[in-house]
Amino acid sequence: MTRCIGVDVSLGRGQDVALIDGSRVVETWSRVGFEQLTAMLRDLRPDAVGIDAPPRKGLELLALEAERERLPVPPRAGTHLRRRIAEYELSRRGIGSHQTPADEDRLFSWMTAGFQVFEAANDAGYRTFLGEGIVTDSAFEVFPYASYVALAGCLSPGRRHRLSWRRRVLEAAGADGLPTDATIDCLDAICAALTAERFRGGRGCWVGDPREGAIVVPVRALEERYRRCAAPGAGPEPDAAGLCECGCGAPVRRRFLPGHDAILKSRLLAASRAGDDARRRLERLGWTR
């Protein structure tokens, strides 16, 4: 079996760390410092390390037109300028991601903590995987939310379900031995380890550019677009599209086309001054305030 360690990064509270053997959770730790992590990696000698952070600052390649045009689906002009290519490839699929800028003054503290975690892994003998080369004894960049989406086939059903959804996705992926009291940070560390294990075993892929870095995910190919998961208890989503509730007649998977809810609200607010029917519909839609 492949033993992998996953690290959920934080500058303030220390790192959450998880060790898995195959898909079985062996042990988890919290508040792990950088030097302690290096010692842990030297002692446990996992086959790979998954780290929830970028390994270095970005290069802002997407600010260059020639770089944008190289991509299979180029971003619109003037957009995604500070994202790395890996982050753009997730974002265009609906997977909201951070931006890793080139300007060090714009980096978040957890990103600089991530740089130190990669250094700790390097000190323990794990090279940083940037998208090229061998994958043995490597430290991989993982974005756990992207891993959950890839495994589930859909986006999170919402903030209310952040913990329960993560747990269900990991269980459905075969993760065994999840701690009953696991926090989101602990689950993300387990997810990072599972992603590294799957990628190292040939059951994953990466997005990005070796000049900036690569984010690995635990599926062989990402979908071109992801929709939101149904909330627990909501039942399956209908296969057929409905019609936009603003009255335009356009087919939609949700209630409105983007921006059409605002159009309807404005129209109803104007109409409510002249009649009770519009006021009742505003109340039904929860737009009375």
C-alpha positions as CSV (number, residue, x, y, z in Angstrom):
1,M,0.0,0.0,0.0
2,T,1.0,3.6,-0.6
3,R,1.6,5.7,2.5
4,C,1.0,9.4,2.0
5,I,0.9,12.5,4.2
6,G,-1.5,15.5,3.7
7,V,-0.9,18.9,5.1
8,D,-3.5,21.6,5.7
9,V,-1.6,24.9,6.0
10,S,-2.0,27.7,8.5
11,L,0.5,30.3,9.6
12,G,-1.2,31.1,12.9
13,R,-2.4,27.8,14.3
14,G,0.2,25.4,12.8
15,Q,-0.5,22.7,10.3
16,D,-3.1,19.9,10.4
17,V,-1.4,16.7,9.2
18,A,-2.8,13.3,8.2
19,L,-1.1,10.0,7.4
20,I,-3.0,7.5,5.3
21,D,-2.1,4.0,4.2
22,G,-3.9,3.4,0.9
23,S,-7.2,4.9,1.7
24,R,-7.1,4.1,5.5
25,V,-6.5,7.0,7.9
26,V,-3.6,5.9,10.2
27,E,-3.2,9.0,12.3
28,T,-3.8,12.8,12.4
29,W,-2.1,15.6,14.1
30,S,-2.8,19.3,14.7
31,R,-0.7,22.4,15.4
32,V,2.4,21.0,13.7
33,G,5.3,23.4,13.2
34,F,7.6,23.6,10.2
35,E,10.6,21.9,11.9
36,Q,8.3,19.3,13.5
37,L,6.9,18.5,10.0
38,T,10.4,18.0,8.6
39,A,11.2,15.6,11.4
40,M,7.9,13.8,11.0
41,L,8.5,13.3,7.3
42,R,12.0,12.0,7.9
43,D,10.7,9.6,10.5
44,L,7.6,8.3,8.8
45,R,9.0,8.4,5.2
46,P,5.7,8.5,3.3
47,D,5.7,7.8,-0.4
48,A,4.4,11.3,-1.2
49,V,3.2,14.5,0.4
50,G,0.1,16.6,-0.5
51,I,0.2,20.2,0.6
52,D,-2.8,22.6,0.6
53,A,-0.9,25.6,-0.7
54,P,1.1,26.9,-3.6
55,P,4.8,26.2,-3.5
56,R,5.9,29.6,-4.7
57,K,4.5,33.0,-5.8
58,G,2.9,33.3,-9.2
59,L,4.3,34.7,-12.4
60,E,1.1,36.3,-13.7
61,L,1.6,34.6,-17.1
62,L,-2.1,35.2,-17.9
63,A,-1.3,39.0,-18.1
64,L,0.4,38.2,-21.4
65,E,-1.8,37.8,-24.5
66,A,0.6,35.1,-26.0
67,E,0.2,33.0,-22.9
68,R,-3.6,33.3,-22.9
69,E,-3.8,32.3,-26.5
70,R,-1.8,29.1,-25.8
71,L,-4.6,27.7,-23.6
72,P,-7.3,25.3,-25.0
73,V,-9.9,27.7,-23.6
74,P,-8.4,31.2,-23.3
75,P,-9.7,33.6,-20.7
76,R,-11.5,36.7,-21.8
77,A,-9.3,39.8,-22.2
78,G,-8.6,41.6,-19.0
79,T,-9.7,38.7,-16.7
80,H,-7.8,36.3,-14.5
81,L,-4.7,38.5,-14.8
82,R,-3.3,37.6,-11.4
83,R,-4.2,33.9,-11.4
84,R,-1.8,31.2,-12.2
85,I,-2.8,29.0,-15.1
86,A,-3.6,26.1,-12.7
87,E,-6.0,28.4,-10.8
88,Y,-7.6,29.6,-14.0
89,E,-8.2,26.1,-15.2
90,L,-10.1,25.3,-12.1
91,S,-12.0,28.7,-12.1
92,R,-13.3,28.3,-15.6
93,R,-14.8,25.0,-14.7
94,G,-16.8,26.6,-11.8
95,I,-14.3,25.6,-9.1
96,G,-13.7,28.9,-7.2
97,S,-10.0,29.2,-6.4
98,H,-7.6,31.6,-4.8
99,Q,-5.2,33.8,-6.8
100,T,-1.4,33.6,-6.2
101,P,0.0,36.9,-7.4
102,A,3.6,37.7,-8.3
103,D,3.7,40.7,-5.9
104,E,4.9,39.4,-2.5
105,D,3.0,42.2,-0.8
106,R,-0.3,40.8,-2.1
107,L,0.3,37.2,-0.9
108,F,-1.9,35.9,1.9
109,S,-0.1,34.7,5.1
110,W,-1.3,31.1,4.5
111,M,0.4,31.2,1.1
112,T,3.8,32.2,2.6
113,A,3.2,29.5,5.3
114,G,2.7,27.1,2.4
115,F,6.1,28.1,0.9
116,Q,7.6,27.2,4.2
117,V,5.8,23.8,4.3
118,F,7.2,23.0,0.9
119,E,10.7,24.0,2.1
120,A,10.2,21.6,5.1
121,A,9.3,18.8,2.7
122,N,12.3,19.6,0.5
123,D,14.5,19.5,3.6
124,A,13.1,16.0,4.3
125,G,14.0,14.8,0.8
126,Y,10.7,15.5,-1.1
127,R,11.1,17.4,-4.3
128,T,8.4,19.9,-5.4
129,F,6.3,18.6,-8.3
130,L,5.7,21.4,-10.8
131,G,4.0,19.3,-13.5
132,E,7.0,17.6,-15.1
133,G,9.3,14.8,-14.0
134,I,9.0,11.7,-11.8
135,V,6.4,11.6,-9.0
136,T,8.2,9.4,-6.5
137,D,9.4,11.2,-3.3
138,S,7.5,14.3,-4.3
139,A,5.5,17.0,-2.6
140,F,2.4,17.9,-4.6
141,E,0.3,21.1,-4.5
142,V,-3.3,20.1,-3.6
143,F,-6.4,22.3,-3.5
144,P,-8.7,20.2,-1.4
145,Y,-11.9,21.9,-2.5
146,A,-11.0,21.0,-6.1
147,S,-10.4,17.5,-5.0
148,Y,-13.8,17.2,-3.3
149,V,-15.5,18.6,-6.4
150,A,-13.6,16.2,-8.7
151,L,-14.5,13.2,-6.6
152,A,-18.2,14.3,-6.1
153,G,-18.7,15.4,-9.7
154,C,-20.4,18.6,-8.4
155,L,-19.8,21.8,-6.4
156,S,-20.4,22.1,-2.7
157,P,-24.1,22.5,-1.9
158,G,-23.3,25.5,0.3
159,R,-21.6,26.7,3.5
160,R,-24.1,25.1,5.8
161,H,-23.0,21.7,4.5
162,R,-19.2,22.4,4.4
163,L,-18.2,19.8,7.0
164,S,-20.8,17.1,6.3
165,W,-20.3,17.3,2.5
166,R,-16.6,16.9,2.8
167,R,-17.0,13.9,5.0
168,R,-19.5,12.3,2.7
169,V,-17.3,12.8,-0.3
170,L,-14.3,11.2,1.4
171,E,-16.4,8.3,2.6
172,A,-17.8,7.7,-0.9
173,A,-14.2,7.8,-2.2
174,G,-13.3,4.9,0.1
175,A,-11.6,6.8,2.9
176,D,-11.7,4.6,6.0
177,G,-11.2,5.5,9.6
178,L,-12.1,9.2,9.4
179,P,-12.0,10.6,13.0
180,T,-15.6,11.1,14.3
181,D,-14.6,14.5,15.6
182,A,-12.6,15.6,12.5
183,T,-12.7,19.3,11.8
184,I,-12.7,20.8,8.3
185,D,-9.0,21.4,8.6
186,C,-8.4,17.7,9.5
187,L,-10.6,16.5,6.7
188,D,-8.7,18.8,4.2
189,A,-5.4,17.3,5.4
190,I,-6.9,13.8,4.8
191,C,-8.1,14.9,1.4
192,A,-4.7,16.2,0.5
193,A,-3.1,12.9,1.4
194,L,-5.7,10.9,-0.5
195,T,-5.2,13.2,-3.6
196,A,-1.4,12.6,-3.4
197,E,-2.0,8.9,-3.1
198,R,-4.3,8.7,-6.1
199,F,-2.1,10.9,-8.3
200,R,1.0,9.0,-7.4
201,G,-0.8,5.7,-8.3
202,G,-1.8,6.9,-11.7
203,R,-5.4,7.8,-10.8
204,G,-5.1,11.5,-11.0
205,C,-4.1,14.4,-13.2
206,W,-2.7,17.9,-12.9
207,V,-3.6,21.3,-14.3
208,G,-1.2,24.3,-14.6
209,D,2.1,25.2,-16.1
210,P,5.5,23.9,-14.9
211,R,6.9,27.4,-14.9
212,E,4.4,28.4,-12.2
213,G,3.3,25.1,-10.6
214,A,0.7,22.4,-10.9
215,I,-2.3,21.5,-8.8
216,V,-3.0,17.8,-8.7
217,V,-6.5,16.3,-8.5
218,P,-7.6,12.7,-7.7
219,V,-9.4,11.9,-11.0
220,R,-7.9,11.1,-14.4
221,A,-9.6,14.1,-16.1
222,L,-11.7,17.0,-14.9
223,E,-15.1,17.8,-16.3
224,E,-15.4,20.9,-18.4
225,R,-18.0,22.4,-16.1
226,Y,-19.4,21.5,-12.7
227,R,-22.8,22.2,-11.3
228,R,-23.8,22.6,-7.7
229,C,-24.6,19.4,-5.7
230,A,-28.1,19.0,-4.4
231,A,-28.4,19.8,-0.7
232,P,-28.9,16.9,1.6
233,G,-32.6,15.9,1.6
234,A,-33.4,18.0,-1.5
235,G,-33.7,14.9,-3.7
236,P,-32.2,14.6,-7.2
237,E,-32.1,17.5,-9.5
238,P,-34.4,17.2,-12.5
239,D,-32.7,16.2,-15.7
240,A,-34.8,18.6,-17.9
241,A,-34.2,22.3,-17.8
242,G,-36.9,24.6,-16.5
243,L,-37.7,28.1,-17.7
244,C,-36.3,31.3,-16.2
245,E,-38.7,32.7,-13.6
246,C,-38.3,36.2,-14.8
247,G,-40.7,35.4,-17.7
248,C,-38.1,35.6,-20.6
249,G,-38.7,32.0,-21.5
250,A,-35.1,31.0,-21.6
251,P,-34.3,27.4,-20.4
252,V,-32.3,27.3,-17.1
253,R,-31.0,24.7,-14.7
254,R,-31.6,27.0,-11.8
255,R,-34.4,29.5,-11.2
256,F,-33.0,32.4,-13.2
257,L,-30.4,33.3,-15.9
258,P,-27.6,35.4,-14.4
259,G,-28.9,38.9,-13.6
260,H,-32.5,38.1,-14.5
261,D,-33.5,37.8,-10.8
262,A,-32.4,41.4,-10.4
263,I,-34.4,42.4,-13.4
264,L,-37.5,40.7,-12.1
265,K,-37.1,42.2,-8.6
266,S,-36.8,45.7,-10.0
267,R,-39.9,45.1,-12.1
268,L,-41.9,43.7,-9.2
269,L,-40.8,46.6,-6.8
270,A,-42.1,49.1,-9.4
271,A,-45.4,47.1,-9.8
272,S,-45.9,46.7,-6.1
273,R,-46.6,50.4,-5.7
274,A,-49.7,49.8,-7.9
275,G,-51.1,46.5,-6.7
276,D,-51.2,43.7,-4.2
277,D,-50.3,40.8,-6.6
278,A,-46.8,42.0,-7.1
279,R,-46.4,42.6,-3.3
280,R,-47.5,39.0,-2.7
281,R,-45.0,37.6,-5.2
282,L,-42.2,39.7,-3.7
283,E,-43.0,38.2,-0.3
284,R,-43.1,34.7,-1.8
285,L,-39.6,35.2,-3.3
286,G,-38.3,36.7,0.0
287,W,-37.5,40.1,-1.6
288,T,-39.6,42.3,0.8
289,R,-36.5,43.9,2.4
